[in-house]
Amino acid sequence: METLEKIETDLAYMQDEVRQLNEIVTSLQATVTKLEKQNELLKSKIEDMETEARPSRRPPHY
């Protein structure tokens, strides 16, 4: 009977650990998604800046 109680106790702790880890993974996924969106926005802004920095016509010496 004592062995069964130990197994049940261990299972309860393991279930709690899995729940906590799931919360952490969910939180990290939300952070990754947010960072991916920010990265795309920054990439777009850099591309826009590069486009604006290019001269629209050739320099006079061409």
Biopython code that builds the backbone (N, CA, C, O; Angstrom):
import numpy as np
from Bio.PDB.StructureBuilder import StructureBuilder

atoms = [
    (1, "MET", "N", (0.820, -1.186, 0.000)),
    (1, "MET", "CA", (0.000, 0.000, 0.000)),
    (1, "MET", "C", (0.867, 1.253, 0.000)),
    (1, "MET", "O", (0.533, 2.244, -0.649)),
    (2, "GLU", "N", (1.973, 1.208, 0.723)),
    (2, "GLU", "CA", (2.884, 2.349, 0.805)),
    (2, "GLU", "C", (3.467, 2.682, -0.564)),
    (2, "GLU", "O", (3.638, 3.857, -0.888)),
    (3, "THR", "N", (3.772, 1.678, -1.367)),
    (3, "THR", "CA", (4.313, 1.873, -2.709)),
    (3, "THR", "C", (3.308, 2.573, -3.602)),
    (3, "THR", "O", (3.682, 3.448, -4.383)),
    (4, "LEU", "N", (2.047, 2.208, -3.504)),
    (4, "LEU", "CA", (1.000, 2.834, -4.303)),
    (4, "LEU", "C", (0.866, 4.315, -3.952)),
    (4, "LEU", "O", (0.695, 5.152, -4.838)),
    (5, "GLU", "N", (0.943, 4.635, -2.666)),
    (5, "GLU", "CA", (0.859, 6.035, -2.238)),
    (5, "GLU", "C", (2.040, 6.836, -2.793)),
    (5, "GLU", "O", (1.869, 7.978, -3.219)),
    (6, "LYS", "N", (3.232, 6.241, -2.790)),
    (6, "LYS", "CA", (4.407, 6.923, -3.326)),
    (6, "LYS", "C", (4.234, 7.179, -4.823)),
    (6, "LYS", "O", (4.562, 8.257, -5.319)),
    (7, "ILE", "N", (3.722, 6.189, -5.529)),
    (7, "ILE", "CA", (3.503, 6.351, -6.969)),
    (7, "ILE", "C", (2.480, 7.460, -7.225)),
    (7, "ILE", "O", (2.670, 8.286, -8.117)),
    (8, "GLU", "N", (1.409, 7.479, -6.452)),
    (8, "GLU", "CA", (0.384, 8.513, -6.616)),
    (8, "GLU", "C", (0.956, 9.903, -6.312)),
    (8, "GLU", "O", (0.656, 10.872, -7.010)),
    (9, "THR", "N", (1.767, 9.987, -5.282)),
    (9, "THR", "CA", (2.395, 11.266, -4.922)),
    (9, "THR", "C", (3.338, 11.722, -6.035)),
    (9, "THR", "O", (3.313, 12.883, -6.443)),
    (10, "ASP", "N", (4.165, 10.804, -6.517)),
    (10, "ASP", "CA", (5.080, 11.135, -7.606)),
    (10, "ASP", "C", (4.316, 11.588, -8.850)),
    (10, "ASP", "O", (4.718, 12.539, -9.520)),
    (11, "LEU", "N", (3.224, 10.907, -9.152)),
    (11, "LEU", "CA", (2.404, 11.263, -10.304)),
    (11, "LEU", "C", (1.827, 12.666, -10.141)),
    (11, "LEU", "O", (1.802, 13.439, -11.099)),
    (12, "ALA", "N", (1.377, 12.992, -8.969)),
    (12, "ALA", "CA", (0.823, 14.321, -8.715)),
    (12, "ALA", "C", (1.891, 15.398, -8.928)),
    (12, "ALA", "O", (1.613, 16.434, -9.531)),
    (13, "TYR", "N", (3.098, 15.158, -8.442)),
    (13, "TYR", "CA", (4.191, 16.118, -8.651)),
    (13, "TYR", "C", (4.538, 16.237, -10.138)),
    (13, "TYR", "O", (4.774, 17.332, -10.647)),
    (14, "MET", "N", (4.562, 15.107, -10.813)),
    (14, "MET", "CA", (4.883, 15.126, -12.240)),
    (14, "MET", "C", (3.819, 15.872, -13.037)),
    (14, "MET", "O", (4.144, 16.618, -13.961)),
    (15, "GLN", "N", (2.564, 15.676, -12.690)),
    (15, "GLN", "CA", (1.485, 16.387, -13.379)),
    (15, "GLN", "C", (1.614, 17.894, -13.166)),
    (15, "GLN", "O", (1.382, 18.676, -14.088)),
    (16, "ASP", "N", (1.978, 18.293, -11.969)),
    (16, "ASP", "CA", (2.167, 19.714, -11.685)),
    (16, "ASP", "C", (3.346, 20.274, -12.480)),
    (16, "ASP", "O", (3.273, 21.383, -13.009)),
    (17, "GLU", "N", (4.426, 19.508, -12.562)),
    (17, "GLU", "CA", (5.592, 19.936, -13.348)),
    (17, "GLU", "C", (5.229, 20.094, -14.819)),
    (17, "GLU", "O", (5.641, 21.061, -15.461)),
    (18, "VAL", "N", (4.468, 19.157, -15.351)),
    (18, "VAL", "CA", (4.053, 19.225, -16.757)),
    (18, "VAL", "C", (3.187, 20.470, -16.968)),
    (18, "VAL", "O", (3.346, 21.164, -17.972)),
    (19, "ARG", "N", (2.288, 20.757, -16.052)),
    (19, "ARG", "CA", (1.444, 21.935, -16.155)),
    (19, "ARG", "C", (2.291, 23.207, -16.164)),
    (19, "ARG", "O", (2.073, 24.101, -16.982)),
    (20, "GLN", "N", (3.256, 23.278, -15.249)),
    (20, "GLN", "CA", (4.136, 24.449, -15.183)),
    (20, "GLN", "C", (4.959, 24.598, -16.459)),
    (20, "GLN", "O", (5.102, 25.702, -16.984)),
    (21, "LEU", "N", (5.493, 23.499, -16.951)),
    (21, "LEU", "CA", (6.278, 23.549, -18.182)),
    (21, "LEU", "C", (5.417, 23.972, -19.367)),
    (21, "LEU", "O", (5.879, 24.708, -20.238)),
    (22, "ASN", "N", (4.184, 23.517, -19.403)),
    (22, "ASN", "CA", (3.274, 23.909, -20.470)),
    (22, "ASN", "C", (3.020, 25.420, -20.437)),
    (22, "ASN", "O", (2.972, 26.064, -21.486)),
    (23, "GLU", "N", (2.860, 25.976, -19.254)),
    (23, "GLU", "CA", (2.674, 27.425, -19.119)),
    (23, "GLU", "C", (3.908, 28.179, -19.626)),
    (23, "GLU", "O", (3.783, 29.202, -20.299)),
    (24, "ILE", "N", (5.079, 27.677, -19.304)),
    (24, "ILE", "CA", (6.324, 28.313, -19.743)),
    (24, "ILE", "C", (6.439, 28.249, -21.262)),
    (24, "ILE", "O", (6.773, 29.247, -21.901)),
    (25, "VAL", "N", (6.167, 27.095, -21.836)),
    (25, "VAL", "CA", (6.246, 26.936, -23.291)),
    (25, "VAL", "C", (5.253, 27.864, -23.986)),
    (25, "VAL", "O", (5.588, 28.490, -24.992)),
    (26, "THR", "N", (4.055, 27.954, -23.463)),
    (26, "THR", "CA", (3.041, 28.831, -24.034)),
    (26, "THR", "C", (3.494, 30.284, -23.979)),
    (26, "THR", "O", (3.328, 31.026, -24.948)),
    (27, "SER", "N", (4.058, 30.686, -22.864)),
    (27, "SER", "CA", (4.552, 32.052, -22.714)),
    (27, "SER", "C", (5.707, 32.327, -23.683)),
    (27, "SER", "O", (5.760, 33.385, -24.309)),
    (28, "LEU", "N", (6.617, 31.380, -23.799)),
    (28, "LEU", "CA", (7.748, 31.551, -24.702)),
    (28, "LEU", "C", (7.298, 31.604, -26.156)),
    (28, "LEU", "O", (7.869, 32.351, -26.951)),
    (29, "GLN", "N", (6.290, 30.827, -26.512)),
    (29, "GLN", "CA", (5.770, 30.862, -27.878)),
    (29, "GLN", "C", (5.177, 32.226, -28.187)),
    (29, "GLN", "O", (5.351, 32.742, -29.291)),
    (30, "ALA", "N", (4.477, 32.813, -27.225)),
    (30, "ALA", "CA", (3.921, 34.153, -27.421)),
    (30, "ALA", "C", (5.043, 35.166, -27.619)),
    (30, "ALA", "O", (4.927, 36.067, -28.451)),
    (31, "THR", "N", (6.125, 35.025, -26.862)),
    (31, "THR", "CA", (7.276, 35.921, -27.007)),
    (31, "THR", "C", (7.928, 35.751, -28.371)),
    (31, "THR", "O", (8.277, 36.739, -29.016)),
    (32, "VAL", "N", (8.094, 34.523, -28.813)),
    (32, "VAL", "CA", (8.693, 34.252, -30.127)),
    (32, "VAL", "C", (7.837, 34.869, -31.223)),
    (32, "VAL", "O", (8.364, 35.498, -32.141)),
    (33, "THR", "N", (6.534, 34.698, -31.139)),
    (33, "THR", "CA", (5.628, 35.262, -32.140)),
    (33, "THR", "C", (5.747, 36.777, -32.176)),
    (33, "THR", "O", (5.791, 37.370, -33.254)),
    (34, "LYS", "N", (5.799, 37.400, -31.025)),
    (34, "LYS", "CA", (5.944, 38.862, -30.942)),
    (34, "LYS", "C", (7.271, 39.304, -31.564)),
    (34, "LYS", "O", (7.312, 40.281, -32.311)),
    (35, "LEU", "N", (8.336, 38.597, -31.262)),
    (35, "LEU", "CA", (9.648, 38.945, -31.807)),
    (35, "LEU", "C", (9.705, 38.736, -33.316)),
    (35, "LEU", "O", (10.350, 39.508, -34.025)),
    (36, "GLU", "N", (9.036, 37.697, -33.812)),
    (36, "GLU", "CA", (9.000, 37.474, -35.255)),
    (36, "GLU", "C", (8.297, 38.632, -35.961)),
    (36, "GLU", "O", (8.744, 39.079, -37.018)),
    (37, "LYS", "N", (7.209, 39.114, -35.385)),
    (37, "LYS", "CA", (6.492, 40.246, -35.973)),
    (37, "LYS", "C", (7.369, 41.502, -35.963)),
    (37, "LYS", "O", (7.421, 42.238, -36.949)),
    (38, "GLN", "N", (8.053, 41.740, -34.849)),
    (38, "GLN", "CA", (8.944, 42.895, -34.760)),
    (38, "GLN", "C", (10.076, 42.776, -35.777)),
    (38, "GLN", "O", (10.456, 43.767, -36.400)),
    (39, "ASN", "N", (10.607, 41.590, -35.945)),
    (39, "ASN", "CA", (11.683, 41.358, -36.901)),
    (39, "ASN", "C", (11.223, 41.669, -38.322)),
    (39, "ASN", "O", (11.946, 42.310, -39.083)),
    (40, "GLU", "N", (10.029, 41.219, -38.678)),
    (40, "GLU", "CA", (9.493, 41.496, -40.008)),
    (40, "GLU", "C", (9.287, 42.994, -40.211)),
    (40, "GLU", "O", (9.575, 43.519, -41.286)),
    (41, "LEU", "N", (8.794, 43.679, -39.191)),
    (41, "LEU", "CA", (8.601, 45.120, -39.284)),
    (41, "LEU", "C", (9.936, 45.836, -39.489)),
    (41, "LEU", "O", (10.042, 46.725, -40.334)),
    (42, "LEU", "N", (10.944, 45.454, -38.726)),
    (42, "LEU", "CA", (12.262, 46.064, -38.872)),
    (42, "LEU", "C", (12.866, 45.769, -40.234)),
    (42, "LEU", "O", (13.488, 46.640, -40.842)),
    (43, "LYS", "N", (12.690, 44.561, -40.712)),
    (43, "LYS", "CA", (13.183, 44.190, -42.039)),
    (43, "LYS", "C", (12.537, 45.061, -43.107)),
    (43, "LYS", "O", (13.210, 45.542, -44.018)),
    (44, "SER", "N", (11.247, 45.257, -42.990)),
    (44, "SER", "CA", (10.522, 46.090, -43.947)),
    (44, "SER", "C", (11.014, 47.538, -43.894)),
    (44, "SER", "O", (11.189, 48.174, -44.933)),
    (45, "LYS", "N", (11.235, 48.053, -42.697)),
    (45, "LYS", "CA", (11.727, 49.431, -42.551)),
    (45, "LYS", "C", (13.122, 49.585, -43.148)),
    (45, "LYS", "O", (13.412, 50.595, -43.789)),
    (46, "ILE", "N", (13.979, 48.601, -42.945)),
    (46, "ILE", "CA", (15.327, 48.653, -43.510)),
    (46, "ILE", "C", (15.258, 48.638, -45.036)),
    (46, "ILE", "O", (15.970, 49.390, -45.702)),
    (47, "GLU", "N", (14.402, 47.782, -45.582)),
    (47, "GLU", "CA", (14.256, 47.738, -47.042)),
    (47, "GLU", "C", (13.752, 49.073, -47.580)),
    (47, "GLU", "O", (14.206, 49.538, -48.626)),
    (48, "ASP", "N", (12.819, 49.684, -46.867)),
    (48, "ASP", "CA", (12.312, 50.999, -47.277)),
    (48, "ASP", "C", (13.418, 52.057, -47.229)),
    (48, "ASP", "O", (13.520, 52.895, -48.125)),
    (49, "MET", "N", (14.238, 52.013, -46.188)),
    (49, "MET", "CA", (15.336, 52.975, -46.064)),
    (49, "MET", "C", (16.345, 52.786, -47.191)),
    (49, "MET", "O", (16.856, 53.762, -47.741)),
    (50, "GLU", "N", (16.630, 51.535, -47.533)),
    (50, "GLU", "CA", (17.571, 51.267, -48.619)),
    (50, "GLU", "C", (17.023, 51.785, -49.942)),
    (50, "GLU", "O", (17.768, 52.335, -50.753)),
    (51, "THR", "N", (15.740, 51.612, -50.159)),
    (51, "THR", "CA", (15.105, 52.090, -51.387)),
    (51, "THR", "C", (15.157, 53.619, -51.456)),
    (51, "THR", "O", (15.441, 54.187, -52.511)),
    (52, "GLU", "N", (14.887, 54.270, -50.348)),
    (52, "GLU", "CA", (14.906, 55.729, -50.307)),
    (52, "GLU", "C", (16.319, 56.283, -50.479)),
    (52, "GLU", "O", (16.488, 57.380, -51.011)),
    (53, "ALA", "N", (17.328, 55.547, -50.041)),
    (53, "ALA", "CA", (18.711, 56.022, -50.102)),
    (53, "ALA", "C", (19.283, 55.931, -51.516)),
    (53, "ALA", "O", (20.256, 56.616, -51.832)),
    (54, "ARG", "N", (18.695, 55.100, -52.365)),
    (54, "ARG", "CA", (19.192, 54.958, -53.737)),
    (54, "ARG", "C", (18.828, 56.204, -54.541)),
    (54, "ARG", "O", (17.704, 56.699, -54.448)),
    (55, "PRO", "N", (19.766, 56.705, -55.320)),
    (55, "PRO", "CA", (19.428, 57.858, -56.155)),
    (55, "PRO", "C", (18.424, 57.453, -57.242)),
    (55, "PRO", "O", (18.472, 56.338, -57.762)),
    (56, "SER", "N", (17.528, 58.367, -57.569)),
    (56, "SER", "CA", (16.501, 58.046, -58.550)),
    (56, "SER", "C", (17.024, 58.204, -59.982)),
    (56, "SER", "O", (16.404, 57.719, -60.929)),
    (57, "ARG", "N", (18.155, 58.877, -60.135)),
    (57, "ARG", "CA", (18.740, 59.001, -61.462)),
    (57, "ARG", "C", (20.235, 58.816, -61.357)),
    (57, "ARG", "O", (20.794, 58.837, -60.261)),
    (58, "ARG", "N", (20.890, 58.634, -62.501)),
    (58, "ARG", "CA", (22.333, 58.414, -62.496)),
    (58, "ARG", "C", (23.060, 59.726, -62.195)),
    (58, "ARG", "O", (22.571, 60.806, -62.526)),
    (59, "PRO", "N", (24.216, 59.622, -61.575)),
    (59, "PRO", "CA", (25.008, 60.823, -61.332)),
    (59, "PRO", "C", (25.455, 61.438, -62.676)),
    (59, "PRO", "O", (25.511, 60.729, -63.681)),
    (60, "PRO", "N", (25.769, 62.731, -62.705)),
    (60, "PRO", "CA", (26.090, 63.429, -63.952)),
    (60, "PRO", "C", (27.297, 62.850, -64.704)),
    (60, "PRO", "O", (27.365, 63.004, -65.923)),
    (61, "HIS", "N", (28.225, 62.210, -64.051)),
    (61, "HIS", "CA", (29.424, 61.722, -64.734)),
    (61, "HIS", "C", (29.166, 60.457, -65.542)),
    (61, "HIS", "O", (30.114, 59.932, -66.126)),
    (62, "TYR", "N", (27.944, 59.934, -65.614)),
    (62, "TYR", "CA", (27.657, 58.760, -66.431)),
    (62, "TYR", "C", (27.215, 59.148, -67.788)),
    (62, "TYR", "O", (26.928, 58.283, -68.615)),
]
sb = StructureBuilder()
sb.init_structure("model")
sb.init_model(0)
sb.init_chain("A")
sb.init_seg("    ")
for serial, (resi, resn, name, xyz) in enumerate(atoms, 1):
    if name == "N":
        sb.init_residue(resn, " ", resi, " ")
    sb.init_atom(name, np.array(xyz, "f"), 0.0, 1.0, " ", f" {name:<3s}", serial, name[0])
structure = sb.get_structure()
